[in-house]
Amino acid sequence: MHLTNLHTHSLYCDGSCSPEEMVLSAINNNFDSLGISSHGPVNKETDWNIKQDKVEEYIEEVNRLKEKYKDKIEIFLGMELDYIPGAGFTDLCLSLMKRLDYYIGSVHYLGTLKNGYMWTVDYTIEELLTGIDESFEGNIRKAVEKYYETVSEMAEKYQPPIIGHLDLFNKNNKDNILFDERDKWYVEAVKKCLNVIKNTSSVIEINTGGIARNYSNEQYPSTLILKMIKEKNIPIMVNSDAHTADGLACKFTDMYKLTNDIGFEHLVYLTKNGWEKQEILY
């Protein structure tokens, strides 16, 4: 198989290694290609997004690594860009899309607290519950439905090359403390979202980052949702959402087996000429 990972973080955002350390890890693990995808800039700077004054340095460094290691591995310049409810992608992100080899479109932010702080679905359960209380009057169902509506809007308007961690809401839903993903309303919210995505050119990633960082025991999207994705014939790939060099291929073999067991015939991988299919081997 063509071994690749396109969801890779570094010291430019909330990763623990330099881009070069991630590249060297990929080479040592016999990767065929690697995409570096630091969290893109947002208007209100955080400790997990790249700083706006570091963007040019980031682009230059990844392009330098492309050339330095071109005989050993193919490197792609990417970013994980935030689609924000009511605002979409920032103007800076829209301009960056034209300079990147690809980008991951993700929804982390879901609302703004009374104090002006933008809250995310994947930080702490305390922040999430506060956000749901203040933005959705405590209605978890409305918050979840809004999340999937926002992913759908992003997919329909922009068709990101990759849609990141589709059911990120589940990170803080351990033991179904917020909702049961088998509930009819939840399944319908997911199906509605997938019905939009299937009519785009976007690829859905299978993301093992929650497992790698001990946040969850299951990949994003869940196995239940992966079965829906298979029914709708939406292309998929496996990414690790790596924040460390040793997590670059976290649970990849398990994901290959899982997708094969579900009935997927192919995974896709990125090339200079676009997406290519490959058989699932493990």
Number of C-alpha atoms within 10 A of each C-alpha: 12 18 15 26 27 30 28 28 29 24 16 23 21 17 20 16 17 15 24 19 14 26 27 16 18 23 17 9 13 14 21 16 22 25 26 27 28 29 26 24 25 20 10 10 11 12 9 16 19 22 19 14 9 12 16 9 11 20 17 12 15 21 14 13 18 20 12 13 15 12 8 16 21 20 25 24 23 26 28 26 27 23 23 20 20 9 7 17 18 17 10 13 19 13 11 19 15 10 11 14 17 23 29 26 25 23 28 23 18 22 24 16 15 10 6 8 11 15 20 18 24 18 13 13 16 10 15 21 18 16 24 24 15 15 18 17 12 14 13 16 16 13 22 24 18 17 26 22 18 22 26 20 18 24 26 18 10 16 18 23 20 23 23 28 27 24 18 21 20 27 20 20 16 14 9 10 9 16 15 15 16 10 9 9 14 17 16 13 17 22 17 15 22 23 15 16 26 18 13 17 16 21 23 28 26 25 29 28 26 20 17 22 15 9 14 17 14 16 25 26 21 18 15 12 18 21 16 17 22 16 12 15 11 20 21 23 23 27 27 26 27 29 23 21 22 13 19 29 23 20 18 20 13 12 20 19 15 14 22 17 10 15 12 22 13 18 23 21 21 21 13 10 6 11 14 13 15 14 14 18 12 11
